[in-house]
Amino acid sequence: EVYGNRAGNYCGGVYIHLGAVSNCVIFNNSAPSYAGGCYLAGDGILCNSLVYSNRLTSGSSLNRGGGVCAVGGSILNCTLAANRDVSGYNGLSCTNATKTVPVVNTIIVSNSVYDGVIQAAFSNCCLESTAGLNATDCLTDNPRFVNYAAGNFRLRPASPCVDRGLFMDWMTGAPDLDGGPRIRHGAVDLGPYELLKIAGAIFTGR
């Protein structure tokens, strides 16, 4: 977990330029600029992670985003929820990207997506809206989390995000955010969690 950090300048949670941050919960971090939760640049990868309840507290910088500010890199199988930026760039900002940022199998809800100046391509995502976005095979449905108010962002069996993901090579043998198999029923779910049913019940966390 990356939790409860406060930056005096930029990037409250984690900065990724090379390599990957995977299977991580990034929440309740804040900064005045350059991302409340995660600043993503270069060839960095944010993968299989939950980014929620992060805050950007100043509107003075172009590079901003309450949840994630991405000026490069890739975002794969993440959930971004309930992040806030005082300027309104709440969930994901790609306002100053130097190349197209792939966002794949990711749920972005209860903040907002801001895809400014060029540069993000959304594939197989669940978004609040696709208006003005470069979006392919994306949903705008309620993802149906187990308990949003309690911070449980696992999917219910009736979620439209179940088995709607795009398969990628890294998923073979990889764990989801709960430590179980990343692919359970022959297809991947959107977000960092795979749905697990136990005797007809909803699995709500290990």
Buried (B, 14 or more C-beta within 10 A) or exposed (E): EBEEBEBEEBBBBBBBEEEBBBBBBBBBBBBBBBBBBBBBBBBBBBBBBBBBBBBBBEEEBBBBBBBBBBBBBBBBBBBBBBBBBBBEBBBBBBBBBEEBBBBBBBBBBBBBBBBBEBBBBBBBBBBBEBEEBBBEEBBBEBBBBBEBEEBEBBBBEEBBBBBBBBBBEBBEEBBBBBEBBBBBEEEBBBBBBBBBEEEEEBBEEE
